[in-house]
Amino acid sequence: QGVVAPTHALPAGGYCEAIERCERRKARTVTIGAVPVGSDHKIATQTMTTTLTHDVEATVAQIKRCADMGVDVVRVTVQGMREAKACEGIRKRLDEDGYSTPIVADIHFTPKVALACADYVDKVRVNPGNFADGRKSFDTIDELGDDDVKQAQAAIEEAFAPLVKKLKEQNKALRIGVNHGSLAERILFQYGDSPEGMVASAVEFGEICRKYDYHNFVFSMKSSNPKVMVQAYRQLAREMYKRGWDYPLHLGVTEAGGGADGRIKSAVGIGALLLDGIGDTIRVSLTEDPEFEAAPCKALRKVAESAINMGVSTFEEPAARRDGNMSKRKCEYPIDVPLNVDGSVLASVTADELAGFDDKSLCDRMGLRLRADGDIQKDWKSIDVLYVDGSLSQQAVENVKKLLDVPTGVLCRPADNIPDGVTVLHDACAVGEVLPERLGGYALVFTGEESLDEVEAAVSKAKPRFILLKPTRQEGVTFLARRFFATLDASESAKAVPVMLWFSYQGEGRDEDEMVIQASAEFGSLFVDSLGEGMLWEADTISPDMLRESSFNLLQASRMRISKTEFISCPSCGRTLFNLQETTAKIQERTGHLPGVRIAVMGCIVNGPGEMADADFGYVGSGVGKIDLYVNYDCVQRGIPSENAVDALVELIKTNGRWTDPPEDDEVQGESVDAVAVM
């Protein structure tokens, strides 16, 4: 069901201002305490405390640490009247210590508590999925008529309107914070577990605010799946354009996890939107102490600021991507180059480096497994193709042959001593005549500036096994790549050729976190739209092992290639009923060798059951020292003592046929399939 008929014209970008460049979406100013949010202001950074909110001193200390790290706004969980009253003391203590940091009250299930704490905080966040409807079952509605919908909407207004009136009277702010994992049962019945349902849920609450002439509010549309999150925000932005609304957007990927995984997953989702000019406040939700969210937030803000007005000349793009109907490109994969149809990882090495590798170091660099009997095998996170830069010595040629035997693809520039099976790389602009057939064939590298005629000419002469897009600079790369893919789509000879994105980053004067965030945003902005079948990520100050690990993490975050267990882990808050960081680490240690399995680790019931829809198994706090276990939506075991719950989770995975024993340590040197990069 559609939300409304269009009443205003959409901009050229459909969900954003422009097709060809990053232009910030126009959003009104909303004030959160002393922090203004909207398109006339810098992007605000946010985080959330993990302390017990009623412990005023601990909460104040944590907020101050976050503010000292540069966080603009801090949210606290307010689950009852005790926590609502504590907000008064928290605000008073912060003011006494000279901290004007705005406080946001996070409300679930309890309209009365929202009213009580509104006197003491600068903003209230409500979740439309449970503010007026706390039910967490998903199968009690058999049919739903117009009268049922109107009755449900009237009940929402009855519960929500008093808060709206109070916030308006006190000039306080509101966030209508929709979560993919906690949509109301009625919305699920009407729209399914979808971005459309998320938009409908947000709009219902927005309409109530507008009915009472209250406009100091923002929206958020969070999901643990970056692709769902991006589509939900785009659809809401499109809907607001249709309605003539201009409310700011708070961006976040919920339950992103910790370490490199959480940073990369967040950068894929948040970055993809920021690079289109969408987003006014951001939070990177990590299963870590909240002050550690500041650095990736600021790195993402820097990505957004540097992208403004960057792009390419005007071009025509098929409407499917902007309309949310993008599908995976239908590519023809070669039989003599071992590309991965779910997303290929390429790496680069100099010819001199390659010549210096013995079998052990060769396997270590490529993520291969060297068995005790000398056999070299692929692992879950072995690279697919190696680009060798420079002239091959005899020793380099020998190592090339070893890789081809695995098989691992090898990519080299033209030379006389290249072994059969190597893919020869040509600059597209330099192909002057038809190239002869050879085992391994050819690859072409384009800059993205080529015309349709130039693409057609090069591809028809080389018949490449795959294409590499290597821009001459990274500024505006999202738009350059979209234009290039539009050109390929118009080319009969090139439209089915797999494309690898080849992006290079210079690290002088930048820390590793910042570089990883930028690259994840730029690669991710294309992968979420199924633009690109693989990646070659170069960075001069990041180690080859880190680049390889991060490449696999990025493909997995983009919902392409699954190379390890995926953990959907909430960032913890005052509702959390167990030590989330410690428990998540234990679960990762026991289950990290299960590629393709998704495990959700949730501190409490707020988002738990709904997020099971995006996970195979769920581990959810249900009471102090008690855990419920889920298979998808279904709770299958309740009230397990926490000291036994990890073992019970492992048994549940085994019972459902998803368990494999960890690999035997029979290799001399190789990568563990559950290796975790640390940033």
Secondary structure, DSSP 8 states (H G I E B T S, - for coil): --S----S---TTSSSS-SSB--------EEETTEEESTTS--EEEEE--S-TT-HHHHHHHHHHHHHTT-SEEEEE--SHHHHHHHHHHHHHHHHTT----EEEEESS-HHHHHHHTTT-SEEEE-TTTSS-----SS--S---HHHHHHHHHHHHHHHHHHHHHHHHHT-EEEEEEEGGG--HHHHHHH-SSHHHHHHHHHHHHHHHHHTT---EEEEEEBSSHHHHHHHHHHHHHHHHHHT----BEE-BTTB-SHHHHHHHHHHHHHHHHTTT--SEE----SS-GGGGHHHHHHHHHHHHHHTT-B-S-----TTTTTT----------SSS---TT-EEEEEEEHHHHHT--HHHHHHHHT-EEETTS-EE--TT--SEEEEES---HHHHHHHHHHHHTT-EEEE---TT--TT-EEEEEGGG--S-----TT-EEEEE-S---HHHHHHHHHHH--SEEEE--S--TTHHHHHHHHHHHHHT-TTTTTS-EEEEEEE--TT--HHHHHHHHHHHHHHHHTTT--SEEEEEETTS-HHHHHHHHHHHHHHTTS---S-EEEE----TT--S-HHHHHHHHHHHHTT-TT-EEEEESSTTTHHHHGGG-SEEEEEEETTEEEEEETTEEEEEEEEHHHHHHHHHHHHHHTT-------S-EEE---TT-----
